[in-house]
Amino acid sequence: MMEIPRTLEGIEAVFLDLDGTLYLGDDMIEGALDFLLRLKEEGVQRFFLSNNSSKSVTQYLEKLQGMGVPAASEDILLSTHDLLAWLSANGVSETYLVGTSGMRQMIEDAGVSTDSVNPQYVVLGYDTEITYEKLSTASIHLHKGVPMVASHPDVVCPSPDGGLPDTGAYMDLFEATTGVRPEHICGKPNAGMILHKVEELGLRPDQCAMVGDRLYTDMEMAERAGVHGVLVLSGEATREDLASAPQNPSLVADSVAELCR
């Protein structure tokens, strides 16, 4: 992909990762709000994209608005949306969920059960409300041959105090216990996470940018989708990681504070 300037000239829509890109935990990254204002002033559309399946759209809206970020539900694209599309396409209506109450609500609102005694799939999300009962029940289903689908591959969730175990870490736990890996992993880096929105906007992929802090999800998805990848070093990835990574972002910045100016 060709390089793009820090001004983001020529970019019509920006897809923004959240954890590690706009905020860390409950703290906005310095300069992030001003960056969002600059996008608005330049007429660049922006969407918030997250693999973090621990929160529902409603909870994300509350968090963003509480941090002073104006957002509407149609601005938010989650790995849970990608998961729901996959469940629907595969005719899955009975699941056992290892996930939060927010994720449970989104799945049940789509007409899929999350506590089935005979699940078609074990669904694994970023469960920040994990219990041993969930781990053991899911393990028993997996031992019985029930396949697993996961909302996203992220191993670590960035926080101000260091990385926290994410869905990918739970996958390793289940593999160690049962020998089972997910049959399918939704969310970034699947190109479909953003391409349907790019199409809906009537734009070409090269008129769009994905801004994020992870090489193997954010930048990998940018490459698969044909949009510009803008790597920010405010979350997980470091310059050392970049040096040995197969991904080749169009632009690298210390944080979003350096962009669109």
Secondary structure, DSSP 8 states (H G I E B T S, - for coil): -----TT-TT--EEEEE-BTTTEETTEE-TTHHHHHHHHHHTT-EEEEEE--TTS-HHHHHHHHHHTT----GGGEEEHHHHHHHHHHHTT--BEEEES-HHHHHHHHHTT-BSB-SS-SEEEE---TT--HHHHHHHHHHHHTT--EEES---SEE--TTS-EE-HHHHHHHHHHHHS---SEE-STT-THHHHHHHHHTT--GGGEEEEES-IIIIIHHHHHHT-EEEEETTSS--HHHHHT-S---SEEESSGGGS--
